[in-house]
Amino acid sequence: MSEIRDTSYEAPDVLGLIAGEGRLPFLVAAGAKKAGLKVICVGLAETPEDGLVDEVDVFYRVALARPGAWIRKLRKHSITRTIMVGRVSKGRLFTPWRILRYLPDWRAFRIYYWRLRNKNKLTDSLLCALADELASGGIILENSIMYCKEHLATAGAMTADPLRPSVKGDIEFGWEIVKKLGELDIGQAIAVKEKEVIAIEAIEGTAEMIKRAGKFCKSGGWTLIKASKPQQDMRFDVPCVGPDTIRSLSENGSKCLVVETDKTIIIDKPETIKLANQLGITIFGH
């Protein structure tokens, strides 16, 4: 039976924002306010950047492992519709004494020991379980890109330089591989050169993987391919690249960034493309 929720206390002109680190929460907040919405933000522990407080109407800092507090803060403003964006390092889940450090509340325990029971504890399973738990408290997660669609990747070359023939071959070779990695919930990116996989993204994230690829491929000229998962849930974990990605690619010898059209967010898109042109990095939407 589908869950029936009481919408009589919803505030139609207000959006909730659950924010991790990075620029994406800023883009969502700006887009929502441009659409005429008031933005109530809960920032996860120490992860959100300090400037975010000035870009939203109300800001609360909440504990990472206490989703009950997220719900209470948002429902205080009669919020149901909520977007969750921004990075939270997967490495935090494997720190020593993590139970004591994050002091999870009863909802967090319900997610881990009830909603995830008999499931593989993959990232998607955890995020879906979190979404279900938030929904049980009246907080419904929505499509995370709905207020920043102008920053999505478009098809073809987005920079001035066209693709080299060798890169086309690497894309054909690497695309199914990166999609398979996403299906297995290993990562969303690979580094390829001359139809050889140099590095794959795992728990360390794309930024660290780029550095590793640079160490393995001293001659440079490799391509980063980043894609969504085959059954990407657009509520969370949508692939993102931005200026930091471009700088790191340049520093580590890459010459091309391939991203999935309409499913990858290019943070501060005009600035990122301008920087890529300056540094000789081709950005291509596949």
C-alpha positions, 0 to 999 in steps of 0.5 A: 500500500502506498503511503498517504501523507497529510499535505494540509500543513505544507508551505507551498512557497518554501523549499527545504535544503539538506546541504553537504559540502561544495558549491552545489548547495549554493546553486540549488539555493540560488535557483530556488530563490530565483523561482520565488521560494524561501529556502530553509537549510539544514547543514550537515555537521561541519561539511557546508561552506560558511558562505551558505548561511548568507545564501539561504533564508534560514540556516541550521547546523545539524549533526550528520547522523541525527536525521531526526533533527533534520526532520524537526528543523524542516517541519518547524517551517511546515516544509515537506518538499526538500532537496539533498545535495552536496558531498559527504565523504564516504570515508567518514563512514569508516573512521575509528569510533564513528558511533561515538563521534557521530552519536546517531539518533534512533532514526539513524539506527532504524536506517542501519538496523531495520531499513537496511536489514537483509540488503547489500549496504551499498551507497544507493541502498543507504541513500534510499533507506535515508529517503524512506526514513525522511519520508516517514517523518514528512520530508519528501526528497525531490529531484536534486537538479530541478533548480539548477538545470542550466548547469547540466552537461549538453551533448557534444563539445562544450569547449572550443577544441574538438575531440581527437580521433584517439579520444573517440576510441577511448570513449567507445572503449570506456563508456560501458566500463564506467556504466558497469562500475556505476551499476555495481556501485563502485564509482562513477569515473574512470581514467583511460588512455589508448583503450587502457584503464589507468584508474577507477574511482572508488571510495576516495572520490574523483579528485583523489582518483585524478591524482592517482591517474596522474601518477600512473600516466606520466606521459599525460594525454589521458581522458576522464570519463564520468557518468551516472549510474544506469538507474540513477536516482536523481534525488541524490548522488548526481555526478558533478564536475567543476573548476576544481576538477578542471584544475586537477585534470590539467595538473595531472596530465589529462586533456579531456573530460567526458561527462554524461549529457543531461545527467551531470552537473557542471558546477558554475558551468560558464566559468568551468568551460572558460577555465577548461579552454584556458587550460586546454581541457576538452569537455565533451557531453556523451 
